[in-house]
């Protein structure tokens, strides 16, 4: 007889300022007192001393591990709203914070805030900012790529000076590698779609157009100098021999939807690739689903679903905007309107089912009001668990479980409305099928 373990976890419907679940997820909610702190996060950087800076459309939030600070035009001498609509941030070697905003460059020296001189309005449409290995600040503004050295600005007209396309208009659109190259996604004034990627230095420039790359979209440059590319349907990783490893619907499963809307790509200190994504697979609560995608090497892809938040009348998946790993391997997640989430990876992380092994397994009906059925249950799965993410175990009578010839039936009629997972254990890993209970 298959060993069946049933767990039921109550929905926690109200959140305080910080709330920890099972040591794996920590929530820092957007303030509910009318302030705009921790809302619509656009970028994250982490200082060597562990202080974390969050850029947002409403200013800057700073977390030292205990306390939070929020800065905007209400508590500084910089009064313009648009000067605090932060699109990207970076730290220099002196731990000064630099911010590309809607139309300004902000600098914070941990005491004072100041603006880069912008009287000629030549730095509109700022999208990305970075500090390279030589402690030079670079930022892009449409057709211009600019660098700051000792408060002096050098501006390159990409089109006129080099015959290169302009940078694409989205946040965090530039990056750099350890070899001194600046990379950016190229745009097209006649289209909202990116058209390629540019590798730039002051001696040499290369434009990789869409015919030279397997994927065009969000990107990162790995610690080995290889490209990581992702768009709504594919992820491509450049390998050492310059071949490409492609993940798409034919060999992996992101969410079960048609598209994943990739938000950004990062690499942690161990070489793992992490991707924040929002699925177009709309769940019965009326919201799309957010995932973290982890690629531990060039062959293995896992997805980790973010737990639902909100009260019983507004249960939803928090929409990912940006992710960032810290030195301890934790993943910090900035969302659109649900604050900031810290994910602490563990051996018991809930992974979505891999299509290669579990494509034939079905859970139905979904949503359900009475029972769920699991067909084609694999023999190498040693346990089946029914959970809602938050972990309070309740013993369910055996007569709620029925083993049929071709499926398992679980009576969930007594459960409260909400999202639940059927967890399948294979050796030391957990995979999940989700369903929603609705009366």
C-alpha positions as CSV (number, residue, x, y, z in Angstrom):
1,X,0.0,0.0,0.0
2,X,1.3,3.4,-0.9
3,X,2.2,5.5,2.1
4,X,0.0,8.5,2.1
5,X,0.6,11.5,4.4
6,X,-1.9,14.3,4.5
7,X,-1.1,17.7,5.7
8,X,-3.3,20.7,5.8
9,X,-2.0,24.2,6.3
10,X,-4.2,27.1,7.3
11,X,-4.2,30.2,5.2
12,X,-2.7,33.1,7.1
13,X,-4.8,36.0,6.0
14,X,-3.2,39.0,7.6
15,X,0.4,40.0,7.5
16,X,2.4,42.1,9.8
17,X,5.4,44.1,8.8
18,X,7.6,41.0,8.7
19,X,6.5,37.4,8.8
20,X,8.5,34.2,8.6
21,X,7.2,30.9,7.5
22,X,9.1,27.7,8.3
23,X,12.4,29.5,8.0
24,X,12.1,29.4,4.2
25,X,10.1,32.5,3.2
26,X,10.2,35.9,4.9
27,X,7.7,38.6,3.9
28,X,8.3,42.3,4.3
29,X,4.9,43.7,3.4
30,X,4.4,47.1,1.7
31,X,3.5,49.5,4.5
32,X,-0.3,49.7,5.2
33,X,-0.2,53.0,7.0
34,X,-0.5,55.0,3.8
35,X,3.2,55.3,3.1
36,X,4.8,54.1,-0.2
37,X,7.8,52.2,1.2
38,X,8.6,48.7,-0.3
39,X,6.2,49.2,-3.2
40,X,6.9,48.7,-7.0
41,X,10.5,47.5,-6.5
42,X,12.6,48.0,-9.6
43,X,16.1,47.0,-8.6
44,X,18.1,45.5,-5.7
45,X,21.8,45.8,-4.8
46,X,23.6,44.4,-1.8
47,X,26.7,46.0,-0.1
48,X,29.6,44.1,1.1
49,X,28.6,44.9,4.7
50,X,25.2,43.2,4.0
51,X,23.1,46.4,3.8
52,X,20.4,45.9,1.0
53,X,19.2,48.8,-1.1
54,X,15.9,48.6,-3.0
55,X,15.0,51.0,-5.7
56,X,11.4,51.6,-6.5
57,X,9.1,54.0,-8.4
58,X,8.5,55.7,-5.0
59,X,12.1,56.2,-3.8
60,X,14.7,54.1,-2.0
61,X,14.3,51.6,0.8
62,X,17.4,50.5,2.8
63,X,17.5,47.4,5.1
64,X,20.4,46.7,7.5
65,X,19.1,43.4,8.7
66,X,17.1,44.9,11.5
67,X,15.8,48.3,10.6
68,X,14.3,49.9,7.5
69,X,14.7,53.4,6.1
70,X,12.8,55.0,3.3
71,X,13.9,58.0,1.3
72,X,11.9,60.1,-1.1
73,X,11.0,63.8,-1.8
74,X,9.2,64.0,1.6
75,X,12.3,63.6,3.8
76,X,15.1,64.9,1.6
77,X,16.1,68.2,0.0
78,X,15.4,66.7,-3.5
79,X,11.8,67.6,-4.1
80,X,11.0,66.4,-7.6
81,X,8.8,63.4,-7.8
82,X,10.4,62.1,-11.0
83,X,13.9,62.3,-9.4
84,X,12.7,59.5,-7.1
85,X,11.1,57.3,-9.7
86,X,14.1,54.9,-9.6
87,X,14.6,52.5,-12.5
88,X,18.0,51.0,-11.7
89,X,20.7,51.2,-8.9
90,X,24.3,50.3,-8.3
91,X,27.1,50.7,-5.7
92,X,30.6,51.9,-6.4
93,X,33.7,50.6,-4.6
94,X,33.3,53.2,-1.9
95,X,29.7,52.0,-1.2
96,X,28.1,55.1,-2.6
97,X,24.7,54.4,-4.1
98,X,24.0,55.5,-7.6
99,X,20.4,55.6,-9.0
100,X,19.1,56.0,-12.5
101,X,15.7,57.7,-12.1
102,X,13.1,58.8,-14.6
103,X,15.2,61.8,-15.6
104,X,18.1,62.2,-13.1
105,X,21.1,60.5,-11.6
106,X,20.9,60.3,-7.8
107,X,23.9,59.7,-5.6
108,X,23.8,58.7,-1.9
109,X,27.0,58.7,0.2
110,X,25.3,57.2,3.2
111,X,24.8,60.7,4.6
112,X,23.6,63.1,1.9
113,X,21.6,62.8,-1.3
114,X,22.7,64.7,-4.4
115,X,21.8,65.1,-8.1
116,X,24.1,64.8,-11.0
117,X,24.1,68.1,-12.9
118,X,21.4,67.7,-15.5
119,X,20.6,71.3,-16.6
120,X,20.8,70.5,-20.3
121,X,18.2,67.7,-20.0
122,X,20.4,65.3,-22.1
123,X,19.9,62.4,-19.8
124,X,16.2,61.7,-20.2
125,X,14.8,58.1,-20.5
126,X,17.3,56.6,-18.2
127,X,17.0,52.8,-18.0
128,X,20.2,51.2,-16.6
129,X,23.2,52.1,-14.4
130,X,26.2,50.1,-13.3
131,X,29.7,50.4,-11.8
132,X,32.3,48.4,-13.7
133,X,35.4,46.7,-12.3
134,X,37.4,50.0,-12.7
135,X,34.9,51.8,-10.5
136,X,33.5,53.7,-13.5
137,X,29.8,54.5,-13.4
138,X,28.0,53.9,-16.7
139,X,24.4,54.7,-17.5
140,X,22.4,54.6,-20.7
141,X,19.8,57.1,-22.0
142,X,18.4,56.1,-25.3
143,X,21.0,56.6,-28.0
144,X,23.6,57.8,-25.5
145,X,25.9,55.7,-23.4
146,X,27.5,57.8,-20.6
147,X,30.3,57.2,-18.1
148,X,31.1,59.1,-15.0
149,X,34.7,59.4,-13.8
150,X,35.5,61.7,-10.9
151,X,32.2,63.5,-11.5
152,X,33.2,64.2,-15.1
153,X,30.8,62.8,-17.7
154,X,31.8,61.3,-21.0
155,X,29.0,60.8,-23.5
156,X,28.9,58.5,-26.5
157,X,26.3,58.9,-29.2
158,X,25.9,55.2,-30.1
159,X,24.3,55.9,-33.5
160,X,26.5,58.8,-34.6
161,X,29.8,57.7,-33.1
162,X,29.7,54.0,-33.7
163,X,26.8,53.2,-35.9
164,X,25.2,51.1,-33.1
165,X,21.5,50.8,-32.3
166,X,20.1,52.6,-29.2
167,X,19.6,50.7,-26.0
168,X,16.1,49.1,-25.5
169,X,13.8,51.0,-23.2
170,X,13.4,48.8,-20.1
171,X,14.9,48.8,-16.6
172,X,18.3,47.3,-15.8
173,X,19.1,47.2,-19.6
174,X,22.9,47.3,-19.3
175,X,25.4,44.9,-17.7
176,X,29.1,44.3,-17.7
177,X,31.6,41.5,-17.5
178,X,35.0,41.0,-15.8
179,X,36.8,41.7,-19.0
180,X,35.8,45.3,-19.1
181,X,33.0,45.1,-21.6
182,X,29.6,46.9,-21.3
183,X,26.6,44.9,-22.6
184,X,23.2,46.3,-23.5
185,X,20.0,45.1,-25.1
186,X,19.5,47.0,-28.4
187,X,16.2,48.5,-29.3
188,X,14.4,49.8,-32.3
189,X,12.7,53.2,-32.5
190,X,10.1,51.7,-34.8
191,X,9.3,48.7,-32.6
192,X,8.9,47.9,-28.9
193,X,10.7,44.6,-29.3
194,X,14.5,44.3,-28.7
195,X,16.6,43.5,-31.8
196,X,19.8,42.2,-30.5
197,X,22.6,42.6,-27.9
198,X,25.7,44.9,-28.0
199,X,29.1,44.2,-26.4
200,X,30.8,47.6,-26.1
201,X,34.2,48.9,-25.0
202,X,35.9,52.0,-26.1
203,X,38.2,50.1,-28.4
204,X,35.9,47.6,-29.9
205,X,32.1,47.2,-30.4
206,X,30.1,44.1,-31.5
207,X,26.4,44.0,-32.4
208,X,24.9,40.6,-32.2
209,X,21.6,40.9,-34.1
210,X,18.7,38.5,-33.9
211,X,20.2,36.2,-36.6
212,X,23.2,35.5,-34.4
213,X,21.4,34.7,-31.1
214,X,18.9,32.0,-30.3
215,X,16.9,34.2,-27.9
216,X,16.4,38.0,-27.7
217,X,15.0,39.5,-24.4
218,X,16.3,39.7,-20.9
219,X,19.9,38.8,-20.5
220,X,22.8,38.5,-18.1
221,X,26.6,37.9,-18.5
222,X,27.8,35.0,-16.4
223,X,31.0,34.9,-14.3
224,X,32.7,33.1,-17.1
225,X,31.7,35.8,-19.6
226,X,29.0,33.7,-21.3
227,X,25.5,35.1,-22.2
228,X,22.3,33.9,-20.5
229,X,19.3,34.9,-22.5
230,X,15.6,34.5,-21.9
231,X,12.3,35.6,-23.5
232,X,8.7,34.6,-23.0
233,X,9.1,31.1,-24.3
234,X,12.8,30.1,-24.2
235,X,15.9,30.3,-22.0
236,X,19.3,30.0,-23.7
237,X,22.7,29.5,-21.9
238,X,25.9,30.0,-23.8
239,X,28.3,27.1,-23.0
240,X,32.1,27.0,-22.9
241,X,32.3,25.8,-26.5
242,X,29.9,28.6,-27.6
243,X,27.1,26.1,-28.2
244,X,23.8,26.9,-26.6
245,X,21.7,25.0,-24.2
246,X,18.0,25.8,-24.9
247,X,15.2,25.3,-22.4
248,X,11.7,25.5,-23.9
249,X,8.4,23.8,-23.8
250,X,9.8,20.7,-25.6
251,X,12.2,19.8,-22.8
252,X,11.2,21.6,-19.6
253,X,8.1,23.0,-17.8
254,X,8.1,26.5,-16.5
255,X,4.5,27.0,-15.4
256,X,2.1,25.2,-17.7
257,X,1.1,28.4,-19.4
258,X,1.8,29.5,-22.9
259,X,4.3,32.2,-21.9
260,X,6.6,33.1,-19.0
261,X,7.1,36.8,-18.8
262,X,10.7,36.9,-17.8
263,X,11.5,39.8,-15.4
264,X,15.3,39.4,-14.8
265,X,18.2,37.0,-14.7
266,X,20.9,36.8,-12.0
267,X,23.7,34.5,-11.0
268,X,24.6,33.6,-7.4
269,X,28.1,33.0,-6.0
270,X,27.8,29.3,-6.6
271,X,27.2,29.7,-10.3
272,X,23.4,29.0,-10.1
273,X,21.3,31.0,-12.5
274,X,18.0,32.4,-11.1
275,X,15.2,33.9,-13.2
276,X,12.2,35.7,-12.0
277,X,9.1,35.0,-14.1
278,X,5.4,35.6,-14.2
279,X,3.2,33.1,-16.0
280,X,0.3,33.9,-18.2
281,X,-1.4,30.8,-16.7
282,X,-4.2,32.7,-14.9
283,X,-5.4,30.7,-11.8
284,X,-9.0,30.6,-10.6
285,X,-8.4,33.5,-8.2
286,X,-8.0,35.8,-11.2
287,X,-4.3,36.5,-11.0
288,X,-1.2,35.2,-12.9
289,X,1.3,33.1,-11.1
290,X,4.9,34.1,-10.1
291,X,7.9,31.7,-10.2
292,X,11.5,31.6,-9.5
293,X,13.4,29.5,-12.0
294,X,16.7,27.9,-10.9
295,X,19.2,26.4,-13.3
296,X,21.9,24.7,-11.2
297,X,24.0,23.7,-14.2
298,X,23.5,23.8,-17.9
299,X,21.3,20.7,-17.8
300,X,18.8,21.0,-14.9
301,X,16.0,23.5,-14.6
302,X,13.6,23.7,-11.6
303,X,10.8,26.2,-10.9
304,X,9.7,27.3,-7.5
305,X,6.3,28.8,-7.1
306,X,5.8,31.8,-4.9
307,X,3.3,31.2,-2.1
308,X,0.0,33.1,-2.3
309,X,-0.5,36.2,-0.1
310,X,-3.4,38.4,0.8
311,X,-6.6,37.9,2.8
312,X,-9.4,35.5,2.0
313,X,-11.0,38.0,-0.3
314,X,-7.9,38.8,-2.2
315,X,-5.7,35.7,-2.3
316,X,-3.1,36.1,-5.1
317,X,0.4,35.4,-6.2
318,X,2.7,38.4,-5.6
319,X,4.0,39.5,-9.0
320,X,7.8,39.4,-9.3
321,X,9.5,42.5,-10.5
322,X,13.2,41.8,-9.7
323,X,15.3,39.2,-7.8
324,X,18.8,39.3,-6.3
325,X,20.9,36.7,-4.5
326,X,22.9,37.6,-1.4
327,X,26.2,36.1,-0.3
328,X,24.4,33.5,1.8
329,X,22.5,32.1,-1.1
330,X,19.2,33.7,-0.2
331,X,17.1,35.2,-3.0
332,X,15.5,38.6,-2.4
333,X,12.4,39.3,-4.4
334,X,11.0,42.7,-5.1
335,X,7.3,42.8,-6.2
336,X,5.0,45.2,-7.8
337,X,2.6,45.9,-4.9
338,X,3.2,43.1,-2.3
339,X,6.4,44.3,-0.7
340,X,9.6,42.3,-0.5
341,X,10.1,38.6,-0.1
342,X,13.2,36.7,1.1
343,X,13.5,33.1,-0.1
344,X,15.8,30.8,1.8
345,X,16.5,27.8,-0.4
346,X,16.4,24.4,1.4
347,X,16.5,20.7,0.4
348,X,12.7,20.7,0.8
349,X,12.0,23.4,-1.7
350,X,8.7,22.8,-3.6
351,X,9.7,22.2,-7.2
352,X,7.2,22.1,-10.0
353,X,7.0,18.8,-11.8
354,X,9.5,18.2,-14.6
355,X,7.8,17.5,-17.8
356,X,10.2,14.8,-18.8
357,X,9.2,12.6,-15.9
358,X,5.7,13.7,-14.9
359,X,4.0,14.8,-18.1
360,X,1.5,11.9,-17.9
361,X,0.4,12.6,-14.3
362,X,-2.9,14.5,-14.0
363,X,-4.8,16.1,-11.2
364,X,-8.4,16.9,-11.8
365,X,-10.9,18.6,-11.5
366,X,-9.3,22.0,-10.8
367,X,-10.8,24.0,-9.2
368,X,-12.8,21.5,-7.1
369,X,-15.4,21.6,-4.4
370,X,-15.4,18.0,-3.3
371,X,-12.6,15.6,-4.4
372,X,-9.4,15.7,-6.5
373,X,-8.2,12.7,-8.5
374,X,-4.5,11.9,-9.3
375,X,-4.0,9.7,-12.3
376,X,-0.9,7.8,-13.5
377,X,0.8,8.1,-10.1
378,X,4.4,7.0,-10.4
379,X,5.7,3.9,-8.5
380,X,9.0,5.6,-7.6
381,X,7.2,8.3,-5.6
382,X,7.3,7.2,-2.0
383,X,4.9,9.8,-0.4
384,X,1.9,11.9,-1.3
385,X,1.2,15.0,0.7
386,X,-1.6,17.5,0.5
387,X,-0.6,20.9,1.8
388,X,-1.3,24.6,1.7
389,X,2.0,26.4,1.8
390,X,2.1,27.5,5.5
391,X,2.7,24.2,7.2
392,X,0.3,23.4,10.0
393,X,-0.3,19.7,9.9
394,X,-3.8,18.2,10.5
395,X,-4.4,14.5,10.6
396,X,-7.1,13.6,8.1
397,X,-9.1,10.3,8.6
398,X,-8.2,7.4,6.3
399,X,-11.7,7.3,4.9
400,X,-11.0,10.5,3.1
401,X,-8.5,8.6,0.9
402,X,-9.7,6.2,-1.7
403,X,-7.3,4.1,-3.9
404,X,-9.0,3.3,-7.2
405,X,-7.7,1.1,-10.0
406,X,-6.3,4.0,-12.1
407,X,-6.1,6.9,-9.7
408,X,-6.1,8.1,-6.1
409,X,-9.0,10.1,-4.8
410,X,-8.7,12.7,-2.0
411,X,-11.8,14.1,-0.4
412,X,-11.1,17.8,0.1
413,X,-14.7,18.9,0.8
414,X,-14.0,19.9,4.4
415,X,-11.0,22.1,3.5
416,X,-11.4,25.9,3.4
417,X,-11.2,27.8,0.2
418,X,-7.7,28.4,-1.1
419,X,-4.7,27.1,-2.9
420,X,-3.3,23.7,-2.1
421,X,-0.5,21.5,-3.4
422,X,-0.3,17.7,-3.9
423,X,3.4,17.1,-3.1
424,X,5.1,14.0,-4.6
425,X,8.3,12.8,-3.0
426,X,10.9,11.1,-5.1
427,X,14.0,10.3,-3.1
428,X,15.0,13.6,-1.5
429,X,13.1,15.9,-3.8
430,X,9.6,17.2,-3.8
431,X,7.4,17.9,-6.8
432,X,4.0,19.5,-6.8
433,X,0.6,19.6,-8.5
434,X,-1.6,22.5,-7.5
435,X,-5.3,22.9,-7.2
436,X,-7.8,25.5,-5.8
437,X,-10.6,24.6,-3.4
438,X,-13.7,26.6,-4.0
439,X,-17.2,26.0,-2.5
